[in-house]
């Protein structure tokens, strides 16, 4: 299970580099932080149950944050300036 956290860290790292290259520095910082956390968790060698609980908490935080952002922060636009 710890290998899957390293895979997640790899992909969040890839996205962080792409966001950085696209001048989206805040999003890059967020993804670099996720990369560091996932990589650190992968070397703790926890039980599979704990890894599943951590992943469930990670998804819950993401869904709540995304719902808040898309409901209260995002200003809809359709390609106009």
PyMOL Python script that loads the backbone (N, CA, C, O; Angstrom):
from pymol import cmd

cmd.read_pdbstr("""\
ATOM      1  N   UNK A   1       0.811  -1.192   0.000  1.00  0.00           N
ATOM      2  CA  UNK A   1       0.000   0.000   0.000  1.00  0.00           C
ATOM      3  C   UNK A   1       0.858   1.261   0.000  1.00  0.00           C
ATOM      4  O   UNK A   1       0.471   2.278  -0.577  1.00  0.00           O
ATOM      5  N   UNK A   2       2.017   1.198   0.643  1.00  0.00           N
ATOM      6  CA  UNK A   2       2.875   2.386   0.661  1.00  0.00           C
ATOM      7  C   UNK A   2       3.369   2.740  -0.738  1.00  0.00           C
ATOM      8  O   UNK A   2       3.694   3.896  -1.007  1.00  0.00           O
ATOM      9  N   UNK A   3       3.427   1.754  -1.626  1.00  0.00           N
ATOM     10  CA  UNK A   3       3.847   2.051  -2.997  1.00  0.00           C
ATOM     11  C   UNK A   3       2.811   2.884  -3.732  1.00  0.00           C
ATOM     12  O   UNK A   3       3.162   3.711  -4.573  1.00  0.00           O
ATOM     13  N   UNK A   4       1.540   2.675  -3.423  1.00  0.00           N
ATOM     14  CA  UNK A   4       0.505   3.481  -4.066  1.00  0.00           C
ATOM     15  C   UNK A   4       0.581   4.938  -3.612  1.00  0.00           C
ATOM     16  O   UNK A   4       0.258   5.845  -4.379  1.00  0.00           O
ATOM     17  N   UNK A   5       1.005   5.164  -2.377  1.00  0.00           N
ATOM     18  CA  UNK A   5       1.200   6.536  -1.925  1.00  0.00           C
ATOM     19  C   UNK A   5       2.377   7.170  -2.660  1.00  0.00           C
ATOM     20  O   UNK A   5       2.365   8.371  -2.930  1.00  0.00           O
ATOM     21  N   UNK A   6       3.387   6.376  -2.983  1.00  0.00           N
ATOM     22  CA  UNK A   6       4.505   6.909  -3.778  1.00  0.00           C
ATOM     23  C   UNK A   6       4.052   7.214  -5.204  1.00  0.00           C
ATOM     24  O   UNK A   6       4.524   8.175  -5.813  1.00  0.00           O
ATOM     25  N   UNK A   7       3.141   6.401  -5.738  1.00  0.00           N
ATOM     26  CA  UNK A   7       2.584   6.681  -7.072  1.00  0.00           C
ATOM     27  C   UNK A   7       1.776   7.971  -7.037  1.00  0.00           C
ATOM     28  O   UNK A   7       1.897   8.805  -7.934  1.00  0.00           O
ATOM     29  N   UNK A   8       0.951   8.141  -6.003  1.00  0.00           N
ATOM     30  CA  UNK A   8       0.200   9.393  -5.858  1.00  0.00           C
ATOM     31  C   UNK A   8       1.140  10.584  -5.718  1.00  0.00           C
ATOM     32  O   UNK A   8       0.894  11.644  -6.293  1.00  0.00           O
ATOM     33  N   UNK A   9       2.219  10.411  -4.951  1.00  0.00           N
ATOM     34  CA  UNK A   9       3.196  11.490  -4.793  1.00  0.00           C
ATOM     35  C   UNK A   9       3.855  11.814  -6.135  1.00  0.00           C
ATOM     36  O   UNK A   9       4.095  12.982  -6.441  1.00  0.00           O
ATOM     37  N   UNK A  10       4.145  10.797  -6.928  1.00  0.00           N
ATOM     38  CA  UNK A  10       4.732  11.020  -8.246  1.00  0.00           C
ATOM     39  C   UNK A  10       3.811  11.867  -9.114  1.00  0.00           C
ATOM     40  O   UNK A  10       4.254  12.840  -9.724  1.00  0.00           O
ATOM     41  N   UNK A  11       2.524  11.500  -9.174  1.00  0.00           N
ATOM     42  CA  UNK A  11       1.601  12.215 -10.045  1.00  0.00           C
ATOM     43  C   UNK A  11       1.296  13.610  -9.539  1.00  0.00           C
ATOM     44  O   UNK A  11       1.149  14.534 -10.340  1.00  0.00           O
ATOM     45  N   UNK A  12       1.195  13.789  -8.220  1.00  0.00           N
ATOM     46  CA  UNK A  12       1.006  15.150  -7.724  1.00  0.00           C
ATOM     47  C   UNK A  12       2.253  15.991  -7.986  1.00  0.00           C
ATOM     48  O   UNK A  12       2.149  17.196  -8.214  1.00  0.00           O
ATOM     49  N   UNK A  13       3.428  15.367  -7.955  1.00  0.00           N
ATOM     50  CA  UNK A  13       4.657  16.072  -8.301  1.00  0.00           C
ATOM     51  C   UNK A  13       4.685  16.496  -9.761  1.00  0.00           C
ATOM     52  O   UNK A  13       5.118  17.601 -10.086  1.00  0.00           O
ATOM     53  N   UNK A  14       4.220  15.609 -10.642  1.00  0.00           N
ATOM     54  CA  UNK A  14       4.144  15.950 -12.070  1.00  0.00           C
ATOM     55  C   UNK A  14       3.208  17.138 -12.276  1.00  0.00           C
ATOM     56  O   UNK A  14       3.540  18.083 -12.992  1.00  0.00           O
ATOM     57  N   UNK A  15       2.039  17.084 -11.643  1.00  0.00           N
ATOM     58  CA  UNK A  15       1.099  18.196 -11.777  1.00  0.00           C
ATOM     59  C   UNK A  15       1.672  19.479 -11.188  1.00  0.00           C
ATOM     60  O   UNK A  15       1.444  20.559 -11.733  1.00  0.00           O
ATOM     61  N   UNK A  16       2.408  19.382 -10.092  1.00  0.00           N
ATOM     62  CA  UNK A  16       3.013  20.570  -9.481  1.00  0.00           C
ATOM     63  C   UNK A  16       4.001  21.223 -10.440  1.00  0.00           C
ATOM     64  O   UNK A  16       4.017  22.445 -10.582  1.00  0.00           O
ATOM     65  N   UNK A  17       4.816  20.419 -11.090  1.00  0.00           N
ATOM     66  CA  UNK A  17       5.777  20.967 -12.052  1.00  0.00           C
ATOM     67  C   UNK A  17       5.053  21.612 -13.231  1.00  0.00           C
ATOM     68  O   UNK A  17       5.454  22.678 -13.698  1.00  0.00           O
ATOM     69  N   UNK A  18       3.990  20.973 -13.711  1.00  0.00           N
ATOM     70  CA  UNK A  18       3.233  21.549 -14.824  1.00  0.00           C
ATOM     71  C   UNK A  18       2.548  22.855 -14.427  1.00  0.00           C
ATOM     72  O   UNK A  18       2.528  23.808 -15.206  1.00  0.00           O
ATOM     73  N   UNK A  19       1.987  22.900 -13.215  1.00  0.00           N
ATOM     74  CA  UNK A  19       1.390  24.154 -12.742  1.00  0.00           C
ATOM     75  C   UNK A  19       2.449  25.239 -12.609  1.00  0.00           C
ATOM     76  O   UNK A  19       2.198  26.397 -12.942  1.00  0.00           O
ATOM     77  N   UNK A  20       3.625  24.875 -12.127  1.00  0.00           N
ATOM     78  CA  UNK A  20       4.707  25.839 -11.984  1.00  0.00           C
ATOM     79  C   UNK A  20       5.138  26.369 -13.347  1.00  0.00           C
ATOM     80  O   UNK A  20       5.376  27.565 -13.512  1.00  0.00           O
ATOM     81  N   UNK A  21       5.237  25.461 -14.327  1.00  0.00           N
ATOM     82  CA  UNK A  21       5.622  25.875 -15.672  1.00  0.00           C
ATOM     83  C   UNK A  21       4.563  26.768 -16.313  1.00  0.00           C
ATOM     84  O   UNK A  21       4.878  27.600 -17.164  1.00  0.00           O
ATOM     85  N   UNK A  22       3.312  26.593 -15.902  1.00  0.00           N
ATOM     86  CA  UNK A  22       2.225  27.407 -16.442  1.00  0.00           C
ATOM     87  C   UNK A  22       1.957  28.667 -15.649  1.00  0.00           C
ATOM     88  O   UNK A  22       0.905  29.285 -15.809  1.00  0.00           O
ATOM     89  N   UNK A  23       2.900  29.063 -14.786  1.00  0.00           N
ATOM     90  CA  UNK A  23       2.793  30.282 -13.967  1.00  0.00           C
ATOM     91  C   UNK A  23       1.602  30.275 -13.017  1.00  0.00           C
ATOM     92  O   UNK A  23       1.073  31.334 -12.681  1.00  0.00           O
ATOM     93  N   UNK A  24       1.177  29.099 -12.584  1.00  0.00           N
ATOM     94  CA  UNK A  24       0.121  28.978 -11.578  1.00  0.00           C
ATOM     95  C   UNK A  24       0.799  28.612 -10.254  1.00  0.00           C
ATOM     96  O   UNK A  24       0.763  27.460  -9.821  1.00  0.00           O
ATOM     97  N   UNK A  25       1.413  29.606  -9.626  1.00  0.00           N
ATOM     98  CA  UNK A  25       2.290  29.346  -8.488  1.00  0.00           C
ATOM     99  C   UNK A  25       1.549  28.870  -7.245  1.00  0.00           C
ATOM    100  O   UNK A  25       2.068  28.032  -6.508  1.00  0.00           O
ATOM    101  N   UNK A  26       0.340  29.387  -6.995  1.00  0.00           N
ATOM    102  CA  UNK A  26      -0.411  28.956  -5.818  1.00  0.00           C
ATOM    103  C   UNK A  26      -0.797  27.486  -5.933  1.00  0.00           C
ATOM    104  O   UNK A  26      -0.671  26.728  -4.971  1.00  0.00           O
ATOM    105  N   UNK A  27      -1.267  27.087  -7.115  1.00  0.00           N
ATOM    106  CA  UNK A  27      -1.650  25.691  -7.328  1.00  0.00           C
ATOM    107  C   UNK A  27      -0.425  24.790  -7.292  1.00  0.00           C
ATOM    108  O   UNK A  27      -0.497  23.673  -6.779  1.00  0.00           O
ATOM    109  N   UNK A  28       0.692  25.256  -7.824  1.00  0.00           N
ATOM    110  CA  UNK A  28       1.931  24.483  -7.774  1.00  0.00           C
ATOM    111  C   UNK A  28       2.374  24.266  -6.336  1.00  0.00           C
ATOM    112  O   UNK A  28       2.807  23.172  -5.976  1.00  0.00           O
ATOM    113  N   UNK A  29       2.269  25.299  -5.515  1.00  0.00           N
ATOM    114  CA  UNK A  29       2.639  25.170  -4.106  1.00  0.00           C
ATOM    115  C   UNK A  29       1.746  24.163  -3.393  1.00  0.00           C
ATOM    116  O   UNK A  29       2.224  23.357  -2.595  1.00  0.00           O
ATOM    117  N   UNK A  30       0.458  24.211  -3.681  1.00  0.00           N
ATOM    118  CA  UNK A  30      -0.482  23.251  -3.092  1.00  0.00           C
ATOM    119  C   UNK A  30      -0.117  21.821  -3.480  1.00  0.00           C
ATOM    120  O   UNK A  30      -0.150  20.924  -2.638  1.00  0.00           O
ATOM    121  N   UNK A  31       0.227  21.602  -4.737  1.00  0.00           N
ATOM    122  CA  UNK A  31       0.548  20.250  -5.190  1.00  0.00           C
ATOM    123  C   UNK A  31       1.932  19.802  -4.713  1.00  0.00           C
ATOM    124  O   UNK A  31       2.138  18.616  -4.458  1.00  0.00           O
ATOM    125  N   UNK A  32       2.885  20.736  -4.589  1.00  0.00           N
ATOM    126  CA  UNK A  32       4.166  20.364  -3.989  1.00  0.00           C
ATOM    127  C   UNK A  32       3.983  19.934  -2.532  1.00  0.00           C
ATOM    128  O   UNK A  32       4.640  19.002  -2.069  1.00  0.00           O
ATOM    129  N   UNK A  33       3.087  20.616  -1.814  1.00  0.00           N
ATOM    130  CA  UNK A  33       2.804  20.240  -0.430  1.00  0.00           C
ATOM    131  C   UNK A  33       2.163  18.852  -0.369  1.00  0.00           C
ATOM    132  O   UNK A  33       2.523  18.038   0.481  1.00  0.00           O
ATOM    133  N   UNK A  34       1.224  18.585  -1.261  1.00  0.00           N
ATOM    134  CA  UNK A  34       0.604  17.262  -1.303  1.00  0.00           C
ATOM    135  C   UNK A  34       1.646  16.194  -1.619  1.00  0.00           C
ATOM    136  O   UNK A  34       1.622  15.107  -1.041  1.00  0.00           O
ATOM    137  N   UNK A  35       2.550  16.501  -2.529  1.00  0.00           N
ATOM    138  CA  UNK A  35       3.604  15.553  -2.884  1.00  0.00           C
ATOM    139  C   UNK A  35       4.460  15.223  -1.673  1.00  0.00           C
ATOM    140  O   UNK A  35       4.751  14.055  -1.416  1.00  0.00           O
ATOM    141  N   UNK A  36       4.862  16.243  -0.931  1.00  0.00           N
ATOM    142  CA  UNK A  36       5.702  16.022   0.246  1.00  0.00           C
ATOM    143  C   UNK A  36       4.971  15.197   1.306  1.00  0.00           C
ATOM    144  O   UNK A  36       5.555  14.293   1.903  1.00  0.00           O
ATOM    145  N   UNK A  37       3.699  15.508   1.537  1.00  0.00           N
ATOM    146  CA  UNK A  37       2.928  14.778   2.545  1.00  0.00           C
ATOM    147  C   UNK A  37       2.736  13.323   2.134  1.00  0.00           C
ATOM    148  O   UNK A  37       2.927  12.418   2.946  1.00  0.00           O
ATOM    149  N   UNK A  38       2.363  13.096   0.884  1.00  0.00           N
ATOM    150  CA  UNK A  38       2.153  11.719   0.426  1.00  0.00           C
ATOM    151  C   UNK A  38       3.449  10.919   0.452  1.00  0.00           C
ATOM    152  O   UNK A  38       3.444   9.741   0.808  1.00  0.00           O
ATOM    153  N   UNK A  39       4.545  11.544   0.081  1.00  0.00           N
ATOM    154  CA  UNK A  39       5.824  10.850   0.098  1.00  0.00           C
ATOM    155  C   UNK A  39       6.251  10.523   1.527  1.00  0.00           C
ATOM    156  O   UNK A  39       6.761   9.435   1.791  1.00  0.00           O
ATOM    157  N   UNK A  40       6.043  11.458   2.441  1.00  0.00           N
ATOM    158  CA  UNK A  40       6.382  11.206   3.847  1.00  0.00           C
ATOM    159  C   UNK A  40       5.519  10.082   4.419  1.00  0.00           C
ATOM    160  O   UNK A  40       6.015   9.228   5.153  1.00  0.00           O
ATOM    161  N   UNK A  41       4.229  10.083   4.082  1.00  0.00           N
ATOM    162  CA  UNK A  41       3.349   9.019   4.575  1.00  0.00           C
ATOM    163  C   UNK A  41       3.743   7.649   4.027  1.00  0.00           C
ATOM    164  O   UNK A  41       3.571   6.633   4.701  1.00  0.00           O
ATOM    165  N   UNK A  42       4.266   7.626   2.816  1.00  0.00           N
ATOM    166  CA  UNK A  42       4.609   6.338   2.210  1.00  0.00           C
ATOM    167  C   UNK A  42       5.778   5.662   2.913  1.00  0.00           C
ATOM    168  O   UNK A  42       5.926   4.443   2.829  1.00  0.00           O
ATOM    169  N   UNK A  43       6.614   6.440   3.607  1.00  0.00           N
ATOM    170  CA  UNK A  43       7.760   5.852   4.297  1.00  0.00           C
ATOM    171  C   UNK A  43       7.498   5.565   5.771  1.00  0.00           C
ATOM    172  O   UNK A  43       8.417   5.191   6.499  1.00  0.00           O
ATOM    173  N   UNK A  44       6.253   5.735   6.219  1.00  0.00           N
ATOM    174  CA  UNK A  44       5.923   5.410   7.607  1.00  0.00           C
ATOM    175  C   UNK A  44       5.621   3.927   7.802  1.00  0.00           C
ATOM    176  O   UNK A  44       5.646   3.432   8.929  1.00  0.00           O
ATOM    177  N   UNK A  45       5.333   3.212   6.702  1.00  0.00           N
ATOM    178  CA  UNK A  45       5.036   1.777   6.740  1.00  0.00           C
ATOM    179  C   UNK A  45       3.933   1.461   7.742  1.00  0.00           C
ATOM    180  O   UNK A  45       4.107   0.646   8.649  1.00  0.00           O
ATOM    181  N   UNK A  46       2.783   2.130   7.556  1.00  0.00           N
ATOM    182  CA  UNK A  46       1.630   1.905   8.402  1.00  0.00           C
ATOM    183  C   UNK A  46       0.876   0.672   7.918  1.00  0.00           C
ATOM    184  O   UNK A  46       1.213   0.098   6.882  1.00  0.00           O
ATOM    185  N   UNK A  47      -0.140   0.270   8.667  1.00  0.00           N
ATOM    186  CA  UNK A  47      -0.946  -0.868   8.227  1.00  0.00           C
ATOM    187  C   UNK A  47      -1.837  -0.438   7.062  1.00  0.00           C
ATOM    188  O   UNK A  47      -2.069   0.752   6.848  1.00  0.00           O
ATOM    189  N   UNK A  48      -2.326  -1.415   6.322  1.00  0.00           N
ATOM    190  CA  UNK A  48      -3.151  -1.111   5.164  1.00  0.00           C
ATOM    191  C   UNK A  48      -4.439  -0.404   5.585  1.00  0.00           C
ATOM    192  O   UNK A  48      -4.925   0.471   4.868  1.00  0.00           O
ATOM    193  N   UNK A  49      -4.984  -0.767   6.716  1.00  0.00           N
ATOM    194  CA  UNK A  49      -6.207  -0.135   7.212  1.00  0.00           C
ATOM    195  C   UNK A  49      -5.984   1.357   7.472  1.00  0.00           C
ATOM    196  O   UNK A  49      -6.833   2.180   7.131  1.00  0.00           O
ATOM    197  N   UNK A  50      -4.858   1.699   8.066  1.00  0.00           N
ATOM    198  CA  UNK A  50      -4.564   3.105   8.351  1.00  0.00           C
ATOM    199  C   UNK A  50      -4.376   3.876   7.048  1.00  0.00           C
ATOM    200  O   UNK A  50      -4.827   5.016   6.934  1.00  0.00           O
ATOM    201  N   UNK A  51      -3.715   3.268   6.068  1.00  0.00           N
ATOM    202  CA  UNK A  51      -3.560   3.931   4.770  1.00  0.00           C
ATOM    203  C   UNK A  51      -4.919   4.197   4.116  1.00  0.00           C
ATOM    204  O   UNK A  51      -5.116   5.252   3.512  1.00  0.00           O
ATOM    205  N   UNK A  52      -5.839   3.268   4.230  1.00  0.00           N
ATOM    206  CA  UNK A  52      -7.181   3.455   3.670  1.00  0.00           C
ATOM    207  C   UNK A  52      -7.910   4.570   4.408  1.00  0.00           C
ATOM    208  O   UNK A  52      -8.573   5.391   3.775  1.00  0.00           O
ATOM    209  N   UNK A  53      -7.800   4.616   5.740  1.00  0.00           N
ATOM    210  CA  UNK A  53      -8.434   5.686   6.514  1.00  0.00           C
ATOM    211  C   UNK A  53      -7.856   7.051   6.138  1.00  0.00           C
ATOM    212  O   UNK A  53      -8.600   8.021   5.999  1.00  0.00           O
ATOM    213  N   UNK A  54      -6.550   7.130   5.977  1.00  0.00           N
ATOM    214  CA  UNK A  54      -5.915   8.393   5.595  1.00  0.00           C
ATOM    215  C   UNK A  54      -6.379   8.824   4.207  1.00  0.00           C
ATOM    216  O   UNK A  54      -6.654  10.003   3.980  1.00  0.00           O
ATOM    217  N   UNK A  55      -6.465   7.879   3.286  1.00  0.00           N
ATOM    218  CA  UNK A  55      -6.923   8.203   1.939  1.00  0.00           C
ATOM    219  C   UNK A  55      -8.375   8.657   1.951  1.00  0.00           C
ATOM    220  O   UNK A  55      -8.736   9.585   1.227  1.00  0.00           O
ATOM    221  N   UNK A  56      -9.211   8.019   2.762  1.00  0.00           N
ATOM    222  CA  UNK A  56     -10.605   8.440   2.893  1.00  0.00           C
ATOM    223  C   UNK A  56     -10.715   9.853   3.438  1.00  0.00           C
ATOM    224  O   UNK A  56     -11.540  10.637   2.969  1.00  0.00           O
ATOM    225  N   UNK A  57      -9.892  10.185   4.422  1.00  0.00           N
ATOM    226  CA  UNK A  57      -9.883  11.544   4.969  1.00  0.00           C
ATOM    227  C   UNK A  57      -9.404  12.539   3.917  1.00  0.00           C
ATOM    228  O   UNK A  57      -9.945  13.639   3.808  1.00  0.00           O
ATOM    229  N   UNK A  58      -8.387  12.153   3.142  1.00  0.00           N
ATOM    230  CA  UNK A  58      -7.863  12.996   2.067  1.00  0.00           C
ATOM    231  C   UNK A  58      -8.958  13.298   1.040  1.00  0.00           C
ATOM    232  O   UNK A  58      -9.119  14.446   0.626  1.00  0.00           O
ATOM    233  N   UNK A  59      -9.700  12.285   0.634  1.00  0.00           N
ATOM    234  CA  UNK A  59     -10.775  12.494  -0.336  1.00  0.00           C
ATOM    235  C   UNK A  59     -11.892  13.357   0.247  1.00  0.00           C
ATOM    236  O   UNK A  59     -12.436  14.218  -0.445  1.00  0.00           O
ATOM    237  N   UNK A  60     -12.233  13.134   1.509  1.00  0.00           N
ATOM    238  CA  UNK A  60     -13.284  13.930   2.147  1.00  0.00           C
ATOM    239  C   UNK A  60     -12.897  15.399   2.190  1.00  0.00           C
ATOM    240  O   UNK A  60     -13.709  16.267   1.869  1.00  0.00           O
ATOM    241  N   UNK A  61     -11.667  15.682   2.582  1.00  0.00           N
ATOM    242  CA  UNK A  61     -11.197  17.078   2.626  1.00  0.00           C
ATOM    243  C   UNK A  61     -11.224  17.685   1.227  1.00  0.00           C
ATOM    244  O   UNK A  61     -11.626  18.837   1.057  1.00  0.00           O
ATOM    245  N   UNK A  62     -10.800  16.918   0.225  1.00  0.00           N
ATOM    246  CA  UNK A  62     -10.820  17.434  -1.140  1.00  0.00           C
ATOM    247  C   UNK A  62     -12.242  17.742  -1.591  1.00  0.00           C
ATOM    248  O   UNK A  62     -12.499  18.821  -2.125  1.00  0.00           O
ATOM    249  N   UNK A  63     -13.168  16.814  -1.385  1.00  0.00           N
ATOM    250  CA  UNK A  63     -14.540  17.019  -1.844  1.00  0.00           C
ATOM    251  C   UNK A  63     -15.197  18.202  -1.149  1.00  0.00           C
ATOM    252  O   UNK A  63     -15.906  18.975  -1.793  1.00  0.00           O
ATOM    253  N   UNK A  64     -14.978  18.358   0.146  1.00  0.00           N
ATOM    254  CA  UNK A  64     -15.539  19.494   0.871  1.00  0.00           C
ATOM    255  C   UNK A  64     -14.926  20.799   0.361  1.00  0.00           C
ATOM    256  O   UNK A  64     -15.644  21.771   0.127  1.00  0.00           O
ATOM    257  N   UNK A  65     -13.607  20.824   0.189  1.00  0.00           N
ATOM    258  CA  UNK A  65     -12.937  22.019  -0.314  1.00  0.00           C
ATOM    259  C   UNK A  65     -13.364  22.374  -1.725  1.00  0.00           C
ATOM    260  O   UNK A  65     -13.596  23.546  -2.022  1.00  0.00           O
ATOM    261  N   UNK A  66     -13.472  21.387  -2.598  1.00  0.00           N
ATOM    262  CA  UNK A  66     -13.880  21.642  -3.974  1.00  0.00           C
ATOM    263  C   UNK A  66     -15.322  22.126  -4.044  1.00  0.00           C
ATOM    264  O   UNK A  66     -15.644  23.026  -4.820  1.00  0.00           O
ATOM    265  N   UNK A  67     -16.194  21.524  -3.228  1.00  0.00           N
ATOM    266  CA  UNK A  67     -17.592  21.956  -3.201  1.00  0.00           C
ATOM    267  C   UNK A  67     -17.707  23.385  -2.699  1.00  0.00           C
ATOM    268  O   UNK A  67     -18.465  24.178  -3.258  1.00  0.00           O
ATOM    269  N   UNK A  68     -16.962  23.724  -1.650  1.00  0.00           N
ATOM    270  CA  UNK A  68     -16.964  25.098  -1.140  1.00  0.00           C
ATOM    271  C   UNK A  68     -16.469  26.064  -2.217  1.00  0.00           C
ATOM    272  O   UNK A  68     -17.081  27.104  -2.459  1.00  0.00           O
ATOM    273  N   UNK A  69     -15.355  25.709  -2.860  1.00  0.00           N
ATOM    274  CA  UNK A  69     -14.782  26.597  -3.885  1.00  0.00           C
ATOM    275  C   UNK A  69     -15.759  26.785  -5.048  1.00  0.00           C
ATOM    276  O   UNK A  69     -16.009  27.912  -5.474  1.00  0.00           O
ATOM    277  N   UNK A  70     -16.305  25.689  -5.557  1.00  0.00           N
ATOM    278  CA  UNK A  70     -17.170  25.800  -6.732  1.00  0.00           C
ATOM    279  C   UNK A  70     -18.505  26.456  -6.404  1.00  0.00           C
ATOM    280  O   UNK A  70     -19.153  27.001  -7.297  1.00  0.00           O
ATOM    281  N   UNK A  71     -18.930  26.416  -5.139  1.00  0.00           N
ATOM    282  CA  UNK A  71     -20.205  27.027  -4.770  1.00  0.00           C
ATOM    283  C   UNK A  71     -20.065  28.497  -4.399  1.00  0.00           C
ATOM    284  O   UNK A  71     -20.881  29.316  -4.821  1.00  0.00           O
ATOM    285  N   UNK A  72     -19.041  28.848  -3.614  1.00  0.00           N
ATOM    286  CA  UNK A  72     -18.964  30.187  -3.046  1.00  0.00           C
ATOM    287  C   UNK A  72     -17.866  31.070  -3.633  1.00  0.00           C
ATOM    288  O   UNK A  72     -17.962  32.293  -3.522  1.00  0.00           O
ATOM    289  N   UNK A  73     -16.832  30.511  -4.247  1.00  0.00           N
ATOM    290  CA  UNK A  73     -15.697  31.303  -4.698  1.00  0.00           C
ATOM    291  C   UNK A  73     -15.666  31.462  -6.211  1.00  0.00           C
ATOM    292  O   UNK A  73     -15.430  32.561  -6.712  1.00  0.00           O
ATOM    293  N   UNK A  74     -15.897  30.398  -6.929  1.00  0.00           N
ATOM    294  CA  UNK A  74     -15.781  30.401  -8.383  1.00  0.00           C
ATOM    295  C   UNK A  74     -16.788  31.345  -9.027  1.00  0.00           C
ATOM    296  O   UNK A  74     -17.982  31.305  -8.729  1.00  0.00           O
ATOM    297  N   UNK A  75     -16.283  32.194  -9.914  1.00  0.00           N
ATOM    298  CA  UNK A  75     -17.152  33.076 -10.687  1.00  0.00           C
ATOM    299  C   UNK A  75     -17.279  32.470 -12.085  1.00  0.00           C
ATOM    300  O   UNK A  75     -16.301  32.429 -12.832  1.00  0.00           O
ATOM    301  N   UNK A  76     -18.469  32.002 -12.440  1.00  0.00           N
ATOM    302  CA  UNK A  76     -18.617  31.349 -13.745  1.00  0.00           C
ATOM    303  C   UNK A  76     -18.385  32.310 -14.892  1.00  0.00           C
ATOM    304  O   UNK A  76     -18.845  33.451 -14.866  1.00  0.00           O
ATOM    305  N   UNK A  77     -17.678  31.844 -15.886  1.00  0.00           N
ATOM    306  CA  UNK A  77     -17.496  32.610 -17.118  1.00  0.00           C
ATOM    307  C   UNK A  77     -17.383  31.614 -18.261  1.00  0.00           C
ATOM    308  O   UNK A  77     -17.004  30.460 -18.066  1.00  0.00           O
ATOM    309  N   UNK A  78     -17.714  32.075 -19.439  1.00  0.00           N
ATOM    310  CA  UNK A  78     -17.740  31.195 -20.593  1.00  0.00           C
ATOM    311  C   UNK A  78     -16.789  31.713 -21.660  1.00  0.00           C
ATOM    312  O   UNK A  78     -17.204  31.981 -22.787  1.00  0.00           O
ATOM    313  N   UNK A  79     -15.534  31.852 -21.314  1.00  0.00           N
ATOM    314  CA  UNK A  79     -14.523  32.247 -22.264  1.00  0.00           C
ATOM    315  C   UNK A  79     -14.479  33.737 -22.567  1.00  0.00           C
ATOM    316  O   UNK A  79     -13.644  34.170 -23.361  1.00  0.00           O
ATOM    317  N   UNK A  80     -15.330  34.513 -21.975  1.00  0.00           N
ATOM    318  CA  UNK A  80     -15.322  35.957 -22.224  1.00  0.00           C
ATOM    319  C   UNK A  80     -14.311  36.652 -21.329  1.00  0.00           C
ATOM    320  O   UNK A  80     -13.876  36.106 -20.315  1.00  0.00           O
ATOM    321  N   UNK A  81     -13.948  37.856 -21.719  1.00  0.00           N
ATOM    322  CA  UNK A  81     -12.974  38.624 -20.918  1.00  0.00           C
ATOM    323  C   UNK A  81     -13.647  39.682 -20.114  1.00  0.00           C
ATOM    324  O   UNK A  81     -12.984  40.420 -19.386  1.00  0.00           O
TER     325      UNK A  81
END
""", "prot")
cmd.dss("prot")
cmd.show_as("cartoon", "prot")
cmd.util.cbc("prot")
cmd.orient("prot")
